[in-house]
Amino acid sequence: MNLRAILMGLAFALMWSSAFSAARTIVAEAPPLGSLAFRFFLSGTIGVVLARMLGQSWHLTREQWRGTIIFGLCQNALYLGLNFIAMQKVGASVAAIVASVMPLMVAFAGWVFYRERLQPIAVVGLLAGTLGVTLIMGARINAGVDIPSVILCFIAVIALTVATLAVRGASGGGNLLMVVGLQMFVGAGVLAVASFFLETHEVNFSWKLAWVFAYITLVPGLLATWVWFELVSQIGAVKAATFHFLNPFLGVAIAAVLLGEEMGLLDVVGIVIIMAGILAVQLSKQSTR
């Protein structure tokens, strides 16, 4: 892994983690699904226009179309849609912690569905990650966190796991920025229909909301997605996923700084354990290649 890949991975982790605090700000002032649909429409338009300016084609390979549709549906519509709904009642730090277990779930899914052999260090990592999440969620449940919203976060991270497994097919064959833009449109279409039937469209407009919306559209939405696809195409999904071990700390830290969310001792201990578990799982995968 060269210096460029490391910097890209760190930038991705920071951008990805900041999205939780931005989302928490948006859902307090606007309908979650409608906001996401509009965000993805804007991101998709920008991505496709830039891709065409760079000479990229929307005539994708079959594997790219498959990955684009699955990624757009599972990450953009299901994962982010359910998280936005949940964050109406739970903090950004809760959503960030639950989302951080995605690499552990990818490893578990590989063992269950693809019969991938887990090394002892990977098993320890899975157990450690589970322990870390249990510590944090136990403390939050005792503090009165909204359990149905937490369940939505866990369903969302399952969808994100499926999306991650589909990335490899979408990242090969060129036209990378076009793929990013088109999968935004997939999410926008699904969420727009859901918002039409399920939501009341009232927005408490402010310049703060406008700036946060612009940020989440351009940075975590478009730029981070492009960086992720580019990182996967350069170093592979296994090595790229290693950077997810930073997300628990960054997500909670950003929420504490920007939103004033509390971070107790059990949160810190749980975050460290989750980070160690994720890193152990990813390192075990790299050692087998």
N, C-alpha and C positions, 0 to 999 in steps of 0.2 A: 504494500500500500504506500504510494508516494505522497509527498507533501500536499500536492494539489487535492488528492482524494481525501486526505485527512481534514484539510480546511473546508472542503465541500461538505464532509460529514458533520463537522462541528457547526457549520452554518445551517445545515438542514435541521439539526437537533434544536438549535436556538429558535429558528423560525417556527418549527413545528410546535415547540413547547409554548411559544408566545400566543399561539392561536386560541388556547383555552381561556386565557384572560380576556382576549379581545371578544371571543364569543359570549362570554359571561356579560360583558358590557352591552352587547347588541341585543341579546334576548330580554334584557330588562326594559328595553324601549321599543321593540318591534317584534312582530310574529316570527318565530324561529324558522319555520319551513319556508315562508315567503322570502325572508331575508336571504336564506341560503340559495334559493332558486335564482334570485336576482344577482347574487354574488357570482354564482357559477355561470350565469348567462354572460355577465361582463367579462369574467376571466376567460371563458371559452371564446368569446368574440376576439378579445385581445390576442389570445394564443393562436387562433386560426389565422388572423390577419398577419401577425408577425411571421407565422410559418410560411404563408404564401409569399410574403415579401422576401423570405430567405430561399424561395424556390422549392419548398417542400410540397408534397402531393398528399391529397386526401384519399388516394387510391392505395389503401393499406393492404398488407398481407392478411390472410385468413387468421393467422395467430394474433396479429396486431388488433384486428377488429374484435376478436374474442376477448383479448385482454382489456381492450378499451371499454367494451360494454360491461364486463364483469367489474372492472376497477371503478368505472363511473357509477354503477349501481351499488356496489358493496361499500366503497369508501365514501363517495360523495353523498349518495342518497341515504343509505342505511346508517353507516357509521356516524357521519357528521349530523345527519338529520336527527337521529336518536339522541346524540350528545347535546345538540342545541335544545331539544325538548327537555332533556334532563336538567340542563343548567338553568332552567327557570326556577328550579327548587334546590339544587345542590351547587356548591362552590366549584370554581374552576379547578382547584387543587384535587377535588375528588375525581372529577372526570379525567384529569391528567394521570392520576395514580392508576386508575382502572385501565386506561389506554396503554400505559407503560408495560402491561403484561403481555402485549401482543407478541413479542419475540418468543416468550415462553409458550404461548398457545400455538405458535407456528411449529416449534419443536415438538410439542405434544401431538399436534395433528399429523406431523410427519411420521411419528412413531405409530400412531393408531391406524392411519389410513394408507400410508405408503410403506409400512414395515421398515422404516429407517432405524438402524441400530443406534441406541443411545449409549454413549460412554458413561462411566461412573460419574465423571465430573458434570455431565449434562443432567443426570438424575439429581445430583446434589443441587445443581442450579435451579431445576424445576421446583424442588422441595423448598429451597430458600426463597424463591420468588413467591410461592404460595404462602409461606410463613409471613413474609413481609406485608403482603396484601391483607392477610388475616389480622395482623397487628393493627394496621392503620384503619381498616374498615371496622374492626371491633371497637376501637376508640370512637370513631365517628358515629357508629350506631348507638353507642351509649350516650353520645352527645345529642342524639335526636335527629340524625340525618334522615332525609326522606328515602325510605327503602325502595319504593317503586321506581324512583328516579335512578337509584344506584343499579337496579336490575336492568334498566334501559341502557345504562353505560356498559354493562357486561354483555348484553346482546349486541351492542354496537361494536365492541372490540372483537366479537366473534366474526362479524361482517368484515372488519378490518383485516382479520387473519386470512379470510378467503381472498380479499383484494390483494394482499401481499403475495399470496401464492400464485396469483395471476399476473404479477408484474413482469416476470421473465419473458412471457410471450409477447407482451406489449412493448418491451424496451428494445427488442432486436429488429433489424430490418430498416433502420433509418426513419426519417420523418418524425423525430422524437417530439419536437414542439407541436406538431400537428396532432399527435396522439394525445398529448397533454390537453390541448384545446378541445378536442372532440370528446374526451371522457368528461370534461366539465359540462358539455352540453347534455350528455346522458343524465348526469345528476340533476341539472337544471330542469329538464323535462319531467322527470319523475317527481321531484319536489314541488314543482309548480302545480301539478295535478293534485297532489296531496294537500297542498296549502289551500287550493280553491275549495275543496270539500270540507276541510277540517278547521280552518282558522278564520278569525275575525281580523280584518286587515286594518289595524290601527297602529300608527307610528307616532311616538313622541319625539319629533325631530329636534336635533340640536347639532351644533358644529362638532361637538365631541363625538356624537354618534357618526357623523359624516366622516370624520378623520379615521375613526376606528374601523368603519366599514371599508374605507379605501385601503387601509393597511391590510386588513384580513383578506381582501380580494386580491391584492397585488403581491403581497409577501408570502404569508403562509399558503394562500390559495394557488397562485400561479408560479411564483418563483421557487418555493419550496418543493412543489410537485415536480417541476422541471429538474431541479437539482437532484431529487431522489431518483428519477428515471435515469438521469445521466450517471449518477453514482453507481446504480445497479448495472448499467451497461458497461462501466469501466472495470469494476472490481467484483461484480457478482452480488446476488441478493444476500448471501450468507455474511460476507464481510460488511456489506452496507448496513445490514441490520444491527451490527455491533454498536453503531452510534445511538441506537434506541436506548442503550443503557443509561444515557445522560438525561433522557426525558423525565423520569420521575423527579429528580432533583430540580431541573430547570423549570418544569411546569409548576411545581409547588413554590419555588423561590420567586418566580415572576408573579404568581398570584398573590404572594405575601407582600411583595414590594408595591405592585401597582394597585391591588384591590384591598389590601389590608387584611387578607384572610389569615387566620391563625395557623401557626405551625408548631405543634407541641413536640415533646420529647419522643413520644411513641411514633409520631410522623417521621422524625429524623431517623430513628432506629429502623423503622420499616422501609424507608426510602433507601438507606444504605444496603439493607439486606436484599431488596429487589434489584438494585443496581448490580450487586455482586452476583445474584442469580442469573440475571440476563447476560452479564459478561461471561460467566462460566459456561452457559449454554452455547453462546456464539463461539467462544474459543474452542470448545470441544468439537464443534462442526468444522472449524478451520483445520484442526489437527488431523482430521480424517481425509483431507483433500490433498 
